[in-house]
Amino acid sequence: MGTIVAMNKSTTRDNRTLEWNQINGRQAEKLKFKSQKRIYRTSEHGDVKAVGKLQKSLINSWYNKVLAVRRVTQDYAGKRKAGMDGIKLLTRKQRIKLVNELKTTGKAQSTRRVMIPKLGTNESRLLRIPTMYDRALESVVKAPLKPEWEASFEPNSYGFRRGVRFVG
C-alpha cells in the first residue's frame, strides 16, 4: 500500500514511481478527517488565526489533493463531461500528474458552455462545464472550508446541508 507518513510530511510527494492503485485511500481519508475535525473544534472556540493556519495546511496537503482528484475523476457523476480542455477520462498516471500539478495560485480557465433541455418544456438552459483541473482544485479548497461553516451553523438549522441528517 502507499505510504502517507504524517499530516504535512509525505514520502510519496517526491516519489515519481508511485502508482495510483498503491495509494492507501482509507488512510488518506482518516488523515483528512482528522484535520477537518481540528478545524471544526478550533472554529468553535473562535480562534480565527489558528483556523486559517489549519485550513492552509489542509489545502496544501498531498492526501487532500489525492482525494479531490479521486472524487472528481472517479466518484463524481459528471466525470465523463469534458471541459474546454477536452479531457474526459484520466489514466492512473495522469491522475498522479494532476495531483502534483494542483496549486491554488492563478485563475480558473474558461468553462465550456452547453445548452441542455429543461425537463417537461421545450426550453433549454445553459450548463457551464469547468475543466478537470478546476473541478479538482475546487474540491481541494472546499474540504477545509466545510468544517468551519458547519461550526458556525445554528444547531436547529433545517436547511439543506450535504451529509448532515435530521434526527427527530
C-alpha positions as CSV (number, residue, x, y, z in Angstrom):
1,M,0.0,0.0,0.0
2,G,1.1,3.6,-0.4
3,T,2.7,5.4,2.4
4,I,1.4,8.6,4.0
5,V,3.5,9.4,6.9
6,A,2.3,12.5,8.8
7,M,-0.1,15.4,8.4
8,N,2.3,17.7,6.5
9,K,5.1,15.2,5.5
10,S,4.6,12.8,2.7
11,T,7.2,10.4,1.4
12,T,5.0,9.9,-1.8
13,R,5.2,13.6,-2.9
14,D,8.6,13.1,-4.5
15,N,8.2,9.5,-5.4
16,R,7.7,9.6,-9.2
17,T,7.3,5.8,-9.4
18,L,4.2,5.8,-7.3
19,E,1.2,4.2,-8.9
20,W,-2.4,5.4,-8.4
21,N,-3.5,2.0,-7.1
22,Q,-0.7,2.0,-4.5
23,I,-2.2,4.9,-2.6
24,N,-4.0,4.0,0.6
25,G,-7.3,5.8,0.3
26,R,-8.6,4.8,3.6
27,Q,-5.6,6.2,5.4
28,A,-5.8,9.4,3.4
29,E,-9.5,9.7,4.3
30,K,-8.6,9.3,8.0
31,L,-5.9,12.0,7.9
32,K,-8.2,14.4,6.1
33,F,-11.0,13.8,8.5
34,K,-8.6,14.4,11.5
35,S,-7.6,17.7,10.0
36,Q,-11.2,18.7,9.4
37,K,-12.1,17.8,12.9
38,R,-9.3,20.0,14.2
39,I,-10.6,22.9,12.0
40,Y,-14.1,22.4,13.4
41,R,-13.0,22.4,17.0
42,T,-10.8,25.4,16.6
43,S,-13.6,27.3,14.8
44,E,-16.0,26.5,17.6
45,H,-13.5,28.1,20.0
46,G,-13.3,31.2,17.8
47,D,-9.5,31.1,17.2
48,V,-9.6,32.7,13.7
49,K,-5.8,32.7,13.2
50,A,-5.4,29.1,14.1
51,V,-8.3,28.1,11.8
52,G,-6.6,29.9,8.9
53,K,-3.3,28.1,9.5
54,L,-5.1,24.7,9.7
55,Q,-7.0,25.4,6.6
56,K,-3.9,26.4,4.7
57,S,-2.1,23.2,5.8
58,L,-5.1,21.1,4.6
59,I,-5.2,22.9,1.3
60,N,-1.5,22.2,0.7
61,S,-1.6,18.6,1.9
62,W,-0.9,15.9,-0.6
63,Y,-3.6,13.5,0.7
64,N,-6.3,16.1,0.3
65,K,-5.3,16.6,-3.3
66,V,-5.3,12.9,-3.9
67,L,-8.8,12.6,-2.5
68,A,-10.0,15.6,-4.6
69,V,-8.6,14.1,-7.8
70,R,-10.3,10.7,-6.9
71,R,-13.6,12.4,-6.2
72,V,-13.6,14.3,-9.5
73,T,-12.2,11.7,-11.8
74,Q,-13.8,8.5,-10.3
75,D,-16.6,9.2,-7.9
76,Y,-18.2,12.3,-9.5
77,A,-21.2,11.7,-11.7
78,G,-20.0,14.3,-14.3
79,K,-16.6,12.7,-14.8
80,R,-17.2,12.0,-18.4
81,K,-18.1,15.6,-19.3
82,A,-15.2,17.4,-21.0
83,G,-14.4,21.0,-20.2
84,M,-12.7,23.5,-22.5
85,D,-9.5,21.4,-22.4
86,G,-11.4,18.4,-23.9
87,I,-10.2,16.0,-21.2
88,K,-12.9,13.4,-20.2
89,L,-11.2,10.5,-18.5
90,L,-7.8,10.3,-16.9
91,T,-5.4,7.4,-16.7
92,R,-3.7,6.4,-13.4
93,K,-0.5,8.3,-14.5
94,Q,-2.5,11.4,-15.5
95,R,-4.2,11.4,-12.1
96,I,-0.9,11.3,-10.2
97,K,0.4,14.1,-12.5
98,L,-2.8,16.2,-11.8
99,V,-2.3,15.7,-8.0
100,N,1.3,17.0,-8.3
101,E,0.2,20.0,-10.5
102,L,-2.6,21.3,-8.3
103,K,-1.8,24.8,-7.0
104,T,-4.1,27.3,-5.5
105,T,-2.5,30.2,-7.3
106,G,-3.7,31.5,-10.7
107,K,-7.0,32.0,-12.3
108,A,-9.7,29.5,-13.4
109,Q,-9.8,28.5,-17.0
110,S,-12.9,29.3,-19.0
111,T,-15.9,26.9,-18.9
112,R,-17.4,25.0,-21.8
113,R,-21.0,26.2,-22.4
114,V,-23.6,23.6,-23.4
115,M,-27.3,24.2,-23.9
116,I,-29.4,21.4,-22.3
117,P,-33.1,20.9,-22.5
118,K,-35.3,21.6,-19.4
119,L,-37.5,18.8,-18.3
120,G,-41.1,19.0,-19.3
121,T,-40.7,22.1,-21.5
122,N,-39.4,22.9,-24.9
123,E,-36.9,25.4,-23.4
124,S,-33.3,24.9,-22.8
125,R,-30.8,26.2,-20.2
126,L,-27.1,26.9,-20.2
127,L,-24.7,24.5,-18.5
128,R,-21.2,25.5,-17.9
129,I,-18.6,22.7,-17.6
130,P,-15.3,23.5,-15.9
131,T,-12.0,21.8,-16.7
132,M,-10.9,18.7,-14.8
133,Y,-8.1,20.7,-13.2
134,D,-10.6,23.4,-11.9
135,R,-13.0,20.8,-10.6
136,A,-10.2,19.1,-8.6
137,L,-8.9,22.5,-7.3
138,E,-12.4,23.4,-6.2
139,S,-12.7,20.2,-4.3
140,V,-9.3,20.8,-2.7
141,V,-10.4,24.2,-1.4
142,K,-13.8,23.1,-0.3
143,A,-12.5,20.4,2.1
144,P,-11.0,22.8,4.7
145,L,-13.9,25.3,4.4
146,K,-16.7,22.9,5.2
147,P,-15.8,22.3,8.8
148,E,-15.6,26.0,9.6
149,W,-19.1,26.5,8.1
150,E,-20.5,23.6,10.0
151,A,-19.2,25.0,13.2
152,S,-21.0,28.3,12.6
153,F,-24.4,26.9,11.7
154,E,-27.2,27.1,14.2
155,P,-27.9,23.8,16.0
156,N,-31.5,23.7,14.7
157,S,-30.9,24.9,11.2
158,Y,-33.1,22.7,8.9
159,G,-31.8,24.0,5.5
160,F,-30.2,21.5,3.2
161,R,-26.6,20.7,4.3
162,R,-25.0,17.8,2.5
163,G,-24.0,14.9,4.8
164,V,-26.0,16.2,7.8
165,R,-29.0,14.2,8.6
166,F,-32.0,15.4,10.6
167,V,-32.7,13.1,13.6
168,G,-36.0,13.9,15.1
